[in-house]
Amino acid sequence: MNTITIALLSLVLLAAILSFYKRKILGSSVLKFFSFFLLFQFLYQLAAALYSFVFTQHEPNYFIFNLTMPVNIAYFSALFYDIVKHPAKRKFIVSTTVINLLFYVINLAFIQGFFALMTYSRTALAVSLVIYSLLYFHEMLTSSAAENEVNPTRSATFWIVTAIFFFYLCSTLTIIIWDYLVASNPIIGPLMTRIFGFLLYAMYVVGMMLHKAEHKEPTA
């Protein structure tokens, strides 16, 4: 296990600790479980690293990420369903979540299988999350003036959605051009994915550190 992997795992754990500390003032009911979701991500990424670098001689750990993918699909979908309020957008989130889960099962059983990296399902999830993020940004920008008085940079939700948007957009584009990157320089692809991972969890950390509870004016 190299230093970069340890640093990334430490960042995931830090984000989990901060989100647990701030859980009582997080507005979204699903977001209050974000610390447990991050802890879950920390544990399976740690297990993947230990499997490949400690218990085996660099054996592929794809099956670990494949096994945990439904949890990622379910939690992220629940999060966006909770923070996006428009009924039509919510129906879209529910329908695409069902499609993603069904496609995961089909991909697992008949297409890519359990021990190969399930890039098809991962890409479907990434595209869905990018669209969900755009739905959130659209709703935030078109909401009433009173709601827009809240500084988005003081909201953990804003930072988390922004992190998800850029991570899944950039990492998916990287996967699409992976063969070209490997042909040019085999280091570039893995380096870019590491950078995107660091930025993802760093933005989680920043969001939790800057988050402030909303103070609503009492009604007469």
GIVENWO-V648626 format. One record per residue. N is the residue number from 1. RES is the residue in one letter. SS is DSSP state (alpha for helix, beta for strand, coil for the rest). PSI is psi in whole degrees, 0 to 359 (999 if undefined). D_LAST is the distance of its C-alpha to the last C-alpha in Angstrom with 2 decimals. Layout:
BEGIN
n=<N N>
res=<RES RES>
ss=<SS SS>
psi=<PSI PSI>
d_last=<D_LAST D_LAST>
END
This chain:
BEGIN
n=<1 2 3 4 5 6 7 8 9 10 11 12 13 14 15 16 17 18 19 20 21 22 23 24 25 26 27 28 29 30 31 32 33 34 35 36 37 38 39 40 41 42 43 44 45 46 47 48 49 50 51 52 53 54 55 56 57 58 59 60 61 62 63 64 65 66 67 68 69 70 71 72 73 74 75 76 77 78 79 80 81 82 83 84 85 86 87 88 89 90 91 92 93 94 95 96 97 98 99 100 101 102 103 104 105 106 107 108 109 110 111 112 113 114 115 116 117 118 119 120 121 122 123 124 125 126 127 128 129 130 131 132 133 134 135 136 137 138 139 140 141 142 143 144 145 146 147 148 149 150 151 152 153 154 155 156 157 158 159 160 161 162 163 164 165 166 167 168 169 170 171 172 173 174 175 176 177 178 179 180 181 182 183 184 185 186 187 188 189 190 191 192 193 194 195 196 197 198 199 200 201 202 203 204 205 206 207 208 209 210 211 212 213 214 215 216 217 218 219 220>
res=<M N T I T I A L L S L V L L A A I L S F Y K R K I L G S S V L K F F S F F L L F Q F L Y Q L A A A L Y S F V F T Q H E P N Y F I F N L T M P V N I A Y F S A L F Y D I V K H P A K R K F I V S T T V I N L L F Y V I N L A F I Q G F F A L M T Y S R T A L A V S L V I Y S L L Y F H E M L T S S A A E N E V N P T R S A T F W I V T A I F F F Y L C S T L T I I I W D Y L V A S N P I I G P L M T R I F G F L L Y A M Y V V G M M L H K A E H K E P T A>
ss=<coil coil alpha alpha alpha alpha alpha alpha alpha alpha alpha alpha alpha alpha alpha alpha alpha alpha alpha alpha alpha coil alpha alpha alpha coil coil coil coil coil alpha alpha alpha alpha alpha alpha alpha alpha alpha alpha alpha alpha alpha alpha alpha alpha alpha alpha alpha alpha alpha alpha alpha alpha alpha coil coil coil coil coil coil alpha alpha alpha alpha alpha alpha alpha alpha alpha alpha alpha alpha alpha alpha alpha alpha alpha alpha alpha alpha alpha alpha coil coil coil alpha alpha alpha alpha alpha alpha alpha alpha alpha alpha alpha alpha alpha alpha alpha alpha alpha alpha alpha alpha alpha alpha alpha alpha alpha coil coil coil coil coil coil coil alpha alpha alpha alpha alpha alpha alpha alpha alpha alpha alpha alpha alpha alpha alpha alpha alpha alpha alpha alpha alpha alpha alpha coil coil coil coil coil alpha alpha alpha coil coil alpha alpha alpha coil alpha alpha alpha alpha alpha alpha alpha alpha alpha alpha alpha alpha alpha alpha alpha alpha alpha alpha alpha alpha alpha coil alpha alpha alpha alpha alpha alpha alpha coil alpha alpha alpha alpha alpha alpha alpha alpha alpha alpha alpha alpha alpha alpha alpha alpha alpha alpha alpha alpha alpha alpha alpha alpha alpha coil coil coil coil coil coil coil coil coil coil>
psi=<119 175 323 318 317 318 319 317 322 322 320 315 321 317 321 318 315 320 328 321 324 5 329 341 8 130 319 135 324 325 336 342 8 325 320 324 318 323 320 316 320 315 316 331 325 316 319 318 317 320 316 325 346 306 338 172 74 37 146 137 24 325 331 315 324 320 326 353 319 327 318 317 313 315 311 321 318 322 311 326 326 323 340 126 338 129 317 321 322 320 322 318 316 313 317 330 315 317 316 319 319 318 325 314 316 316 320 317 326 343 278 333 178 327 356 151 121 74 330 312 323 319 320 318 315 314 318 315 324 317 316 318 318 323 319 313 319 316 323 319 335 8 173 161 324 318 327 354 338 127 116 333 350 13 124 326 315 314 320 314 318 318 315 316 306 322 309 330 309 317 325 318 324 318 322 320 21 315 321 318 316 321 325 310 116 348 332 312 303 324 317 318 324 316 316 321 316 317 321 304 332 321 326 313 313 317 317 323 324 347 134 142 143 133 107 139 135 143 149 999>
d_last=<59.75 59.47 57.23 55.07 54.30 53.41 51.14 49.32 48.91 47.59 44.96 43.89 43.68 41.68 39.13 38.95 38.46 35.69 33.82 34.22 32.82 29.72 29.31 26.21 24.14 25.59 23.15 25.77 26.93 30.47 30.32 29.89 33.47 34.71 36.41 38.48 39.39 40.56 42.50 44.13 45.07 46.46 48.58 50.13 50.82 52.42 54.44 55.58 56.67 58.50 60.23 61.55 62.34 63.10 64.22 66.04 67.80 65.16 64.91 62.23 58.92 57.61 57.40 54.69 52.43 53.33 52.46 48.96 48.10 46.46 43.96 43.07 42.78 40.54 38.17 37.75 37.23 34.58 32.82 32.79 31.81 28.72 27.66 28.73 26.37 28.34 30.14 33.46 33.52 32.83 35.73 37.91 37.16 38.05 41.21 42.48 41.87 44.04 46.64 46.72 47.26 49.95 51.63 51.60 53.51 55.96 56.50 57.07 59.51 61.42 60.94 60.44 60.54 59.20 61.22 60.85 57.74 55.69 54.98 54.34 51.46 50.17 50.27 48.49 45.70 45.55 45.36 42.57 40.51 41.07 39.86 36.79 36.00 36.37 34.00 31.38 32.05 31.91 28.54 27.23 28.69 27.54 23.94 21.04 20.55 17.21 19.11 22.04 20.28 21.25 24.78 27.02 29.48 27.00 26.82 29.59 29.37 30.42 33.33 34.49 34.55 36.30 38.80 39.51 39.98 42.48 44.28 45.01 45.81 48.16 49.78 50.47 52.08 54.12 55.33 56.35 58.58 59.60 63.27 63.51 61.93 64.28 67.25 66.35 65.46 64.75 62.43 59.96 58.33 57.61 56.51 53.96 52.50 52.22 50.45 47.96 47.37 46.79 44.31 42.42 41.90 41.49 38.51 37.08 37.55 35.98 32.95 32.39 33.01 30.56 27.78 24.43 21.52 18.57 15.56 12.38 9.36 6.55 3.78 0.00>
END
